[in-house]
Amino acid sequence: MRKLFVILASIIVLAILGGIFLFFKDGGVKGLSVELTVPPEVAIGSPFSLQVSVNNASRNVLREAELMVELPENLIFLGSEPDKSLETRILGNLGTGSLTQETFELLALGGENSIKEIRATVTYQPAALGSRFEKRAAANFSIGASSIGLDLAMPQKVFSDEEFIITVFYKNNSNASLKDLQFRMNYPPAFSFKSSSLKPDFGNNT
Protein backbone atom coordinates (compact mmCIF):
# COMPACT_ATOMS: atom_id res chain seq x y z
CA MET A 1 0.00 0.00 0.00
CA ARG A 2 2.82 2.36 0.93
CA LYS A 3 4.60 1.51 -2.33
CA LEU A 4 1.43 2.32 -4.29
CA PHE A 5 1.15 5.67 -2.48
CA VAL A 6 4.75 6.53 -3.37
CA ILE A 7 4.10 5.66 -7.02
CA LEU A 8 0.93 7.82 -7.13
CA ALA A 9 2.77 10.72 -5.47
CA SER A 10 5.58 10.41 -8.01
CA ILE A 11 3.07 10.46 -10.88
CA ILE A 12 1.42 13.60 -9.49
CA VAL A 13 4.79 15.34 -9.10
CA LEU A 14 5.79 14.36 -12.63
CA ALA A 15 2.46 15.63 -13.95
CA ILE A 16 2.98 18.98 -12.23
CA LEU A 17 6.53 19.26 -13.51
CA GLY A 18 5.35 18.27 -16.97
CA GLY A 19 2.68 20.96 -16.90
CA ILE A 20 5.23 23.56 -15.91
CA PHE A 21 7.54 22.36 -18.70
CA LEU A 22 4.74 22.58 -21.28
CA PHE A 23 3.83 26.02 -19.99
CA PHE A 24 7.30 27.35 -20.70
CA LYS A 25 7.65 25.35 -23.92
CA ASP A 26 4.36 26.31 -25.56
CA GLY A 27 3.12 29.35 -23.69
CA GLY A 28 4.18 31.62 -20.89
CA VAL A 29 7.17 33.80 -21.62
CA LYS A 30 7.89 32.18 -25.01
CA GLY A 31 4.31 32.71 -26.11
CA LEU A 32 4.27 36.38 -25.18
CA SER A 33 5.92 39.02 -27.36
CA VAL A 34 6.48 42.71 -26.63
CA GLU A 35 7.42 45.06 -29.46
CA LEU A 36 8.31 48.76 -29.31
CA THR A 37 7.77 51.02 -32.32
CA VAL A 38 9.51 54.41 -32.30
CA PRO A 39 10.83 56.74 -35.03
CA PRO A 40 14.48 56.00 -35.91
CA GLU A 41 15.38 59.64 -35.22
CA VAL A 42 13.62 62.39 -33.28
CA ALA A 43 14.27 66.11 -32.95
CA ILE A 44 14.74 67.94 -29.66
CA GLY A 45 11.56 69.77 -28.69
CA SER A 46 9.32 67.94 -31.17
CA PRO A 47 6.76 65.47 -29.69
CA PHE A 48 6.76 61.89 -31.01
CA SER A 49 4.85 58.67 -30.35
CA LEU A 50 5.97 55.37 -28.85
CA GLN A 51 3.75 52.36 -29.51
CA VAL A 52 4.05 49.20 -27.42
CA SER A 53 2.41 46.04 -28.83
CA VAL A 54 1.79 43.08 -26.51
CA ASN A 55 0.84 39.84 -28.29
CA ASN A 56 -0.22 36.78 -26.30
CA ALA A 57 0.35 33.91 -28.75
CA SER A 58 0.34 31.30 -25.99
CA ARG A 59 -2.44 28.88 -25.08
CA ASN A 60 -2.81 30.44 -21.66
CA VAL A 61 -4.78 33.39 -20.37
CA LEU A 62 -2.32 35.79 -18.75
CA ARG A 63 -3.95 37.51 -15.81
CA GLU A 64 -3.41 40.92 -14.19
CA ALA A 65 -0.93 42.08 -16.83
CA GLU A 66 0.83 45.40 -16.32
CA LEU A 67 3.00 47.39 -18.74
CA MET A 68 5.89 49.51 -17.47
CA VAL A 69 7.81 51.89 -19.76
CA GLU A 70 11.16 53.31 -18.65
CA LEU A 71 12.66 56.37 -20.35
CA PRO A 72 16.36 57.30 -20.59
CA GLU A 73 17.84 60.66 -19.63
CA ASN A 74 16.60 63.76 -21.53
CA LEU A 75 13.25 62.13 -22.40
CA ILE A 76 9.89 62.85 -20.74
CA PHE A 77 6.28 61.75 -21.01
CA LEU A 78 4.40 64.62 -22.65
CA GLY A 79 2.16 66.36 -20.12
CA SER A 80 3.87 64.76 -17.10
CA GLU A 81 6.39 66.06 -14.61
CA PRO A 82 9.90 66.59 -16.11
CA ASP A 83 11.49 64.19 -13.61
CA LYS A 84 9.06 61.34 -14.34
CA SER A 85 10.91 58.58 -16.21
CA LEU A 86 8.62 55.63 -15.43
CA GLU A 87 4.98 55.02 -16.35
CA THR A 88 2.84 51.97 -15.60
CA ARG A 89 -0.42 50.99 -17.29
CA ILE A 90 -2.81 48.21 -16.26
CA LEU A 91 -3.54 45.85 -19.16
CA GLY A 92 -5.78 43.42 -17.28
CA ASN A 93 -6.22 39.86 -18.56
CA LEU A 94 -4.59 38.95 -21.90
CA GLY A 95 -6.65 36.32 -23.70
CA THR A 96 -5.13 33.68 -25.95
CA GLY A 97 -4.24 35.19 -29.33
CA SER A 98 -4.92 38.73 -28.11
CA LEU A 99 -3.02 41.83 -29.28
CA THR A 100 -2.89 44.88 -27.03
CA GLN A 101 -1.40 48.21 -28.12
CA GLU A 102 -0.56 51.19 -25.93
CA THR A 103 0.66 54.58 -27.20
CA PHE A 104 2.83 57.04 -25.27
CA GLU A 105 3.52 60.64 -26.31
CA LEU A 106 7.13 61.56 -25.60
CA LEU A 107 9.41 64.60 -25.87
CA ALA A 108 13.19 64.92 -26.06
CA LEU A 109 14.60 67.80 -24.03
CA GLY A 110 18.27 67.35 -24.91
CA GLY A 111 20.95 64.84 -25.83
CA GLU A 112 21.68 66.12 -29.33
CA ASN A 113 23.35 63.56 -31.64
CA SER A 114 23.10 60.67 -29.16
CA ILE A 115 21.66 57.13 -29.14
CA LYS A 116 18.96 56.36 -26.57
CA GLU A 117 17.17 53.21 -25.42
CA ILE A 118 13.58 52.89 -24.23
CA ARG A 119 12.69 49.82 -22.15
CA ALA A 120 9.34 48.12 -21.63
CA THR A 121 8.41 45.36 -19.20
CA VAL A 122 5.18 43.37 -19.07
CA THR A 123 4.45 41.49 -15.84
CA TYR A 124 1.65 38.92 -15.61
CA GLN A 125 0.34 35.88 -13.80
CA PRO A 126 -0.47 32.73 -15.85
CA ALA A 127 -3.87 31.20 -15.14
CA ALA A 128 -2.25 27.84 -14.33
CA LEU A 129 0.34 29.16 -11.87
CA GLY A 130 0.37 31.48 -8.90
CA SER A 131 3.69 33.21 -9.56
CA ARG A 132 4.21 36.38 -11.58
CA PHE A 133 6.46 36.45 -14.63
CA GLU A 134 7.79 39.21 -16.84
CA LYS A 135 8.71 39.84 -20.47
CA ARG A 136 11.11 42.64 -21.43
CA ALA A 137 11.81 44.50 -24.65
CA ALA A 138 13.79 47.56 -25.74
CA ALA A 139 14.14 49.89 -28.72
CA ASN A 140 17.01 52.16 -29.75
CA PHE A 141 16.71 55.45 -31.60
CA SER A 142 18.78 58.57 -32.13
CA ILE A 143 18.20 62.15 -31.03
CA GLY A 144 19.13 64.60 -33.77
CA ALA A 145 19.40 68.36 -33.70
CA SER A 146 16.90 70.77 -32.20
CA SER A 147 13.56 71.04 -33.96
CA ILE A 148 14.22 74.78 -34.30
CA GLY A 149 17.21 76.13 -36.23
CA LEU A 150 18.33 79.61 -35.19
CA ASP A 151 21.00 81.91 -36.62
CA LEU A 152 21.95 85.59 -36.40
CA ALA A 153 23.50 87.85 -39.03
CA MET A 154 25.13 91.15 -37.96
CA PRO A 155 28.15 93.33 -38.70
CA GLN A 156 31.42 92.01 -37.30
CA LYS A 157 32.34 95.49 -36.03
CA VAL A 158 30.36 98.65 -35.15
CA PHE A 159 31.29 102.02 -33.67
CA SER A 160 29.83 103.74 -30.65
CA ASP A 161 26.44 105.39 -31.33
CA GLU A 162 26.28 103.69 -34.73
CA GLU A 163 22.98 102.12 -35.72
CA PHE A 164 23.16 98.60 -37.10
CA ILE A 165 20.80 95.76 -38.00
CA ILE A 166 20.61 92.24 -36.61
CA THR A 167 18.79 89.73 -38.81
CA VAL A 168 17.36 86.63 -37.16
CA PHE A 169 16.87 83.41 -39.15
CA TYR A 170 14.78 80.62 -37.68
CA LYS A 171 13.55 77.37 -39.22
CA ASN A 172 11.41 74.39 -38.29
CA ASN A 173 13.69 71.37 -38.75
CA SER A 174 11.08 68.82 -37.66
CA ASN A 175 8.36 67.05 -39.60
CA ALA A 176 5.58 68.45 -37.42
CA SER A 177 3.96 71.84 -36.88
CA LEU A 178 5.25 73.66 -33.80
CA LYS A 179 2.80 75.79 -31.82
CA ASP A 180 2.99 78.56 -29.21
CA LEU A 181 6.61 79.42 -29.91
CA GLN A 182 8.25 82.46 -28.34
CA PHE A 183 11.34 84.30 -29.49
CA ARG A 184 13.38 86.34 -27.03
CA MET A 185 16.41 88.52 -27.73
CA ASN A 186 18.85 89.33 -24.92
CA TYR A 187 20.75 92.58 -25.45
CA PRO A 188 24.11 93.52 -23.89
CA PRO A 189 24.03 96.31 -21.23
CA ALA A 190 25.23 99.07 -23.59
CA PHE A 191 22.76 98.11 -26.33
CA SER A 192 19.85 100.45 -27.09
CA PHE A 193 16.86 98.95 -28.92
CA LYS A 194 15.36 101.19 -31.63
CA SER A 195 12.88 99.18 -33.71
CA SER A 196 12.11 95.78 -35.23
CA SER A 197 10.28 94.46 -38.28
CA LEU A 198 7.65 92.88 -35.97
CA LYS A 199 6.42 94.82 -32.96
CA PRO A 200 7.42 93.01 -29.75
CA ASP A 201 4.59 91.49 -27.72
CA PHE A 202 6.40 92.05 -24.43
CA GLY A 203 8.93 94.78 -23.66
CA ASN A 204 11.38 95.36 -26.47
CA ASN A 205 12.76 91.84 -26.90
CA THR A 206 9.95 89.20 -26.96
Secondary structure, DSSP 4 states (H G I P E B T S, - for coil): -HHHHHHHHHHHHHHHHHHHHHHHHSSGGGGEEEEEE--SEEEET--EEEEEEEEE-SSSPEEEEEEEEE--TTEEETTS-TT--EEEEEEEEE-TT-EEEEEEEEEE-S-TTEEEEEEEEEEEEETT-SS-EEEEEEEEEEEEEESEEEEEE--S---TT-----EEEEEE-SSS---S-----PPPTT------SS--SSTTT-
